[in-house]
Amino acid sequence: MTKSRMTVAEAAAVLAADCVAPEMMELLAADPRAAVARLLTRRRRRLEALAAEERRLEELYGYERAHYEQGRWLVAGVDEAGRGPLAGPVVVGAVILPPSCRLTGLDDSKKLTATEREALYARIKERALAVSYVAVGVEDIDRVNIYQATVQGMYAAVAALALAPEAVLVDAVPLRFLSVPHQPIIGGDALSASIAAASIIAKVERDRIMTELDGRYPGYGFARHKGYCTPEHLAALGRLGPCAAHRRSFAPVRREGSLFAED
């Protein structure tokens, strides 16, 4: 049996490369050392995982591909972050990705860790044809309700894109007054690459806003719970009362009385 003259470390370096010559793979496959066999198994699993990710990403472009096939290349995805919290704005993101763009790990922002979101946020900003976000503040949320504030933010985010989209994909919310083809997709942030990218932009921008509000209004824990209705947040509301960052129209805030701290 032919034996490799490489050390295990050298074999590991070879197998870590994206491409390995067939002759080299044959040589390593014939190596009797258990350590080399484990390296080959690890490489095979890595390549299988990469292939699975490529297939997932290709499926994630299904809605966009339908527009590309009709000659509409500027497809915007739109999504929001922060409809449910008791405090802070609702933030809407809009993103137009290049048809050839495949961002490994791209997914619904809720399925990602904060570190993964930040990394993808940077890659989206680098690779996207256009990115925008709009923050709709608590005053507007309380004035028109959270749903209408979200809809207004979505129209504004689309209008703020540096390139006018030829089609728009939206997570769940219909935008009937757009003049281009548009489609609300239930669970779209897990089904469309453009919407997933928009969800990441919206989530990262909103988290940054809530961290800033944590410094302006200490004691509520905004940087940790991002304004959501957690036990920590409810306890702080009971202890401190609402502040200017709270949504006065939301029942858990309204129950704490009408004394709001000044901004």
Buried (B, 14 or more C-beta within 10 A) or exposed (E): EEEBEBEBEEBBEBBEEEEEEEEBBEBBEEBEBEEBEEBBEEBEEEEEEEEEBEEEBEEBBEBBBBBBEEEBBBBBBBBBBBEEBBBBBBBBBBBBBEBEBBBEBBBBBEEBEEEBBBBBBEBBBEBBBBBBBBBBBBEBBBEBEBEEBBBBBBBBBBEBBEEEBBBBBBBBBEBEEBEBBBBBBEEBBBBBBBBBBBBBBBBBBBBBBBEBBBEEBEEBBBBEBBBBBBEEBBEBBEEBBBBBBBBBBBEBBBEBEEEBEEE
